[in-house]
């Protein structure tokens, strides 16, 4: 490079303008609030919501099992502003709940947890009977078992026997709750109950319904049950939509989609005079361990008891977008500082755009893991991939720089080790591809974690570690079609991962063709 080469200011400023515009537009677009018709207000309370009284640091598997009365009191005070009743699933630890419900003017659909353990089941059932008889003004109906047939923990005959036992000892109506298909598989349960309680969760169906078809599906199933089991009433005992998590076929979790579904469902249910219960009052982080990220985000309020604006008001998919915009601005600025006063028009155009891509992809990966990471190893994995992205960004920015002084020394050091960055990126892609092919149900698509390495080494390949990179490229490439087949061709998130994987394969292939000096 001639010493007299000048800093190409105009191309640099133009590219910087585009980069800033892209970064701001990306996060503003994701965070833009959507206005929908309200269904809840101070003068209009909804029917019922599922309630489990766990703080965000608790789960039903805790030993010892300890619920906090002050938490239940505060929760019911909050829920009483939106609902007429709450639904519970167990008696364990909830002895104080009827009195608290009375205090806050709420009714209870009280549940007994029926399991394969006959001793635990008997204890739950007797506690349910005692509570119903002691609180007839608060407990309006009882639920003997929740999805017990789905879990195959008791037979239909055993369940009918339990239902009759409860009916013989209380005056309130008695029901059983399960996914709607299991009522069709076991119609002998229907004569035993006073009304049917069916679960309708379009996201979790064997053939998931997208948000545009979900309400029609709910309406069709409810109409079928109303006719088939008449004159008995049918209550939709669980319905809802997740606000976070991975896409299943055309079913996309998001806060806006949760609000669309919930508001549309409530309007439809009230127009048709249906009894309903929404799942659920509060996000339950403990469910993420067994159901993936999506399991923890069905609440109308988050785990901190903050309103997610699902039922009223404008709603946004990414409420923390200003935070990620700020993080992105720091990444963009850092990229410009690493590149310094570049001396070619090409570098002047690429450097700001590189920073914008890195800011968007790293921020997206951070937001994804904020809601999806469950265990320590997942947080460590996410952190390592952030470190990989920062190392790749540093390598690319220094490659575009004039490379004088410390920049030249830093570039030479990282250039000598660049083949390891390629191999690490390929290894990460191979691991995640294998997971999405063989164990995908609860895994989110990690496209944001690899888009930067894929683009950087596609544009500027580096050589070394040929056999290892060839194997990794083969694994990633071989997994593209199977993962698309498993997810369905209508899954945009799966297509996004397929495109990033293809870019990574081409980048690795180009690296194979480079002969390292």
N, C-alpha and C positions, 0 to 999 in steps of 0.2 A: 504494500500500500504506500503510495507516495506521501512524503511528510507534508506536502502542501494540500492534500485532500481536505475539503471543507465539510463541515457538518451540514447535511441536507435538511435544512430547517423546515421548508414548506411541506415536503413529503412526510416528515416526522410529525408535524402539527396536524396534518390531515389524518394520518393514521391514528394519532392520539385522540383526535376528536371522535373518530369512528369507534375506537376502543372504549372510551368513556361512555359514548352513547349506547354501545352494545351492553356494557356492564350495567349501567343504570336501567336501561330498558328491560334487561333480563330479569333483574330482581324486582323492579317495580311491576312488571307484568305478572310475575308469579304472585306477588303480594297484593295485587289490586283487589279491593273488596267488591263482592258481587251483591247486588240488592235483590232480595226475593220477598214474596209476600209473607208477612208474619203470621204465625199460628198461635202464638202465646203472648199474653199481655196481662197486666195487673187485673183486668176485669174478666179474663177468660183463662181458666185453668184447664189443663189437659187431664186425661183420665188417670193413667197409671204409668209408673216407671219402675224397672228392676233396680233393686238396691242391695248392694253388699257393702258392709260398713268398714272396709279396710282402708287404712292410710296407704300412701304410696310406698311405704317401707314395710308393708305387711302382706301376708298371704294366708290362705286357709291351711297351708302346710306348716305354718310356724309351730314350733314346740318350745315352750307351752303356748297354747292357743289363747290369746288375750285380746279382746276388743276393748276399745276406749269409749266409755260412756259419753265423754265430752265431745268426741268426734261424731257419734251418732246424734247427739243433741243438736250440734251445729249443722249437720247434714240435713236433718229433718226440718230444721228452721228454714234452710235454703230451699229444699224441695217443696215445702208447703206454699211457696210463692208461685209455683208453676203447676203443681199437680194436686189432684184430689186424693190419690192413694199411692202406695208403694207396694211392690211385690218382693217377697223374700224367698229364699231357697232352702233355708235350714233353720233349726231351732237353737243350735249350739251357739252360746254366747249372746243370744238375742233376747234374753229374758226381760230386759228393761225396755225393749222396743215398743210394746203396746202402750205403755204409759207415756213414753216420749211422743208416740204418734197422737195419742189423745191430747197431750199438751199443745201440739202444733196443728191440731185440727185435720189430721190425716187418717184415712182408712187404710187397712192392711189386707192384702192377699197373702196369707201366711203359708209358708211351705215347709214340708218335712222332707229331708234328704233320704231317699230310699236307695240303698246300695246292696251289694252282694253279702255284706256282713249282717246277719239277722239280728245280732244283739244291738249293733249301732242303729239299725233300722227301727227296731222296737222302741229304743230309747227316744228316737226322733218322733215317732208316731205318737207315743204317749205324751211327750212334751207338747206336741201340736194340739192334741185333744185337751189337755189341761189349759193351755193358753187360750184356745178358742172358747172354752166354757167360762174362763175367768174374765174374758174381754169381749163379750158379744156386741158391745157398742162400737168397737174399733175394728175387730176382725170380721170382715164381711163375707169372706169365703176362704177355703183352705185348698192347698194343692198337695196331693199325696204323690210325691216323686216328680223328678224332673229329668227327662230324657233317659230314664232308666232302661227302657227297652232299646233305645239307640245304643247304649253302652253294653247291652246284653248282660245286665247284672241280676235281673230277675225274669221270671217268665210272666206271660200275660195272666195266667191263672193265679200266680202268687200276688200279682199287683191287684187284681180284682178282689182278692180276699182282704188285702190291706185297705182298699177303698171302702168295702162294706163294713169293716171293723170301725173305721173312722165315722162313717155315716151313722152307725148305730149309737155313737156316743156324743155327737154334737148336733146342733140345730142349723148351722150355716151350710150353704151349698158346698159340695165337694167335687173336685176335679182332678185330673191328671194332666201333665204338660209334656209334650214331645213334638219333635219335628213332624210336619204334617204327613209325610209319607208313612210314618210308623202308625198313625191312626188308620190309614188305609190297609196296612199290613195286619193290623190287629183290631178289626172292627168290634171284636167281642168286649173291648174295654168300654165302648160307648154306652151300653145299657147301664153300666155300674155308676157312671158319673152323672152329676146334675147338669153340667155343661162341659163342652169340649174346650180344651186349651191347646191351640196349635202354634207351632213356631214356624215363622216364615222369614228366612234370611236369604234374600236373593244372591248375595255375594257368595254364600257357602253352598249353594245348590250344586249338585253334580254337574249340571249344565248352567254355569253362572249367568245371571242376567245383568247386562249393562244398565247403567242408570236410566237410560231412556226407555228400557223395557221392564224395569224392575216393578214399577207400580202396577202395570198391567198384569204381570205375573201374580202379584199379591192379590189383586182383585179377582183374577180368574180362579185361583185356588180357594179364596174365601167364598166365592159364589158356588163352587162345586161342593164344598163342605156344607154350606147352608142348605143345599138341596138334598144331599145324600143323607144327612143326619137329622133332618127336620123331624119333629118340631124342637129338638134340643138346640139351645143357643150355642154359638161357636165364638169363643174369644180368641183373638190373635194375641197370644201370650208373650211372644217375643217377635219384634221386628225392628230392623235398624240397618245402619250402614256404617262401615268403618271410616274414620277420618284419616288414617295413615296405614301404610303397608303396601305390599306388592299387588300388582294387577293379576287377576285371574280371568283369562280369556278377555271378555269385554268389560268386566267389572273392575272399575278403577276406584280405589279408596282415595278420598280427599275430604277436606272440611266442606268445601262447596257441594260436593256430591252428597255428603251426609245431610247437609241442610236441605238440598233439593229433595232427597228421599223422605226425610222426616216431615218436612212441611207438606209435601204432596200427599204423603200417607195420612197424616192427621186430617187434612182437608177432605180426603176421600172417605176415611172412616167415619168422620162426623156427619158427612153428607148422607151416608148410607145407614147411620145408626148402629155401627158396629161397636162392640166392646173391644178395647185394645190395651196393651201394655207395651211401652217402648223399652228397648234394651240399648243403653242402660243409663242410669243416672250419672255415674262417674267413671272415667277411665280407670282401668284396673291393670297397673303395670305387671302384677304377678302373672297374669295370663300370657304375657309375652314369652315366658320360659317354655310353655308347652304349645302355644299356638302361633309363635312368631310375632313379629311386630304388630301385625294386624289385630291380634287378640287383645292387645292392651288399649285399643283406641275406638271403642264403641260408645263412649260416654257423651252425654250432652254437656257435661262439665269435664274439665281435665282433672288429673290426679291431685292438683293443687286447689281444686274446687273453683277454678276460674271458668266463667261462661265461655264456651266455644262458639257462641252465637249461632247455634244450630237451629233454634226455634224462632228467633226474632233478631232483627237488625241485620246490617251488612255483615258478610262472612268472607274471610280470606283464607286461601290455602296455606300461605306461608306467613304467619303473623310476625315472625322474627326477621322478615326480609331486610329491615334497616340494618340489623346486626351484620348480616352476610354482605350487604352492600359495603359496609364499613370495612369488613375483613377483605373484601375484594379490592377496595381502594388501596389498602396497605400492600396487597400482593402486586397490584399494578404498579404502584410507586416503587416497590422493591425491584421489580423487573427492569424498570427504567434506570434505576440507580446502578444495577448490575451491568446493564448494557453500556451506560455512559454515553459519550458523544460519538455515536457511530459515524462512519465515514462513507457509507454507500447508500444509495437510494433504496436498494433492496432491504438492507438492514433497518433503515429508518422506517420503512413501511411495515416490516415484520415485527419489530420489537414491541411496539404498543399493542399490536393485535395478539402477539404471544401472551403478553401480560393479561389481556382481557379474557382470553380463552382459559388461562390458568386460574384467574380469579373466579370465573363462573364454575369451572369444573371442580375445583377444590372446595368452594363454598357449597356446591350442590352435594358433594360427598359428605361434607360436614353436617349439613342439614339432614341428609338421609340417615346418618348414624346417630344423630341426636334423638331420632324417634325410633330407630330400629335396633341399635346395639343393645344386647341383653346381658351378656356375660363379660367377664374380664378379658377372656381371650378375644372376643369380638371387638372390644375397645382397643386392645393392643393391635390387632390386625388392621383396624381402621387407622390407627395412629401411624403404623408402619407404611401404609399406602399414602398417607399425607406426606410423610418424610420422603418417600420415593418421588412423589410429584414435585416436591420442592427441589430435590436433587436434580431431576430432569429439567425443571424450569431454570435452575442455575446453570446447568450445562448449556442449554439452548441460548440463554441470554448472553453468556460469555462467548459463545460461538459467534454471535452477531456483533459483539463489541469490537472496538479497534484493537483490543488485546495488547495493551501496553502496561508496563509496571506490574502491579499486583494482579490485574486481570489476566495478563499473560501467564503468570505463574499459577494462578488458580485454574485457568483453563487447561493448561498442560497437565496439572495434577488430576483433574476430573476426566480429561480426555483419555488418559491412560487406563482409567477404570470404567470407562463408559460401557464397555461390553458387559460388565456386571450389572449395570443399570438396565440394559436391555434384557439380560437374562432374568433379573428379578421381576421386571414387568411381565415378561412372558410366563414366568412361574406363577405369578399372581393370577394372570389370565387363565392359565391352565387349571389351577386349583378351583377357581370360581366357576369355570365352565363345567368341570366334572361335577361340582356340587349342584349346579342347575340342571344337569342332565339326569343325575341319579337320585338326588334328594332335594327337589325344588320347592316343595309345598310351602314352606315357611321362610324361604330365602328371598330377599329383595335383589333386584337387578343392579349390579355394581358398575354400570356403564360409566358413571362420572369418575370412577377411580382410575380408569385406564385410557380415557380419551386423550389426555395430554401426552402421555408417553407414546401412544400409538401415532399421533400426529407428528410429534417431534422426530421420532426415528423413521417415520415414513418419508419425511422431507429431508432429513439428514441422517442416513443410516451409518452405523459404525460396525466394524468387524470384530471377530473374536468369538470363542466358545461355540464353534460351529455345530458340533454334534448336539450339544445341549439345546441350542436355539432351534435347531431343526426338529427335535423331539417336541419341544413346547409348541412350535408352530403347528405341528401335526395334531396335537391334542386339541388345541383351540379350534383349528379348522374343522376337525372331525366332529366336534360337538355342536357346530352351528345348526345344522339341519335337525338333529335329534331334539335340541332344546326348543326349536321353533315348533316341531311336531307336537311336543308335549304341551306347550303353552297355547297352541292354536294360532292360526295366522292372523287373527284379529287383535292379538295382544301387542299394542304399540310398544310397551316396555320391553317385551321380548325381542321385537324388531330392533329397538335401539341397541340392545346388548349384541344382537347379531351383527349390526353395522360396525360397532366398535370392535368386536372380535375380528371381523373381516379386515378392518384397518390394521389391527395388531398383527394378523397373519401376514399381510402384505409388507408391513414394516419389518417383521422378523425375516421374511424372505429376502428383502432388500439388504438387510444386515448380513445375511449369509453370502451375498454376492460381493461383499467388500473384503478385500484382502488386507488384513491389518499389517502395517509396516513393522 
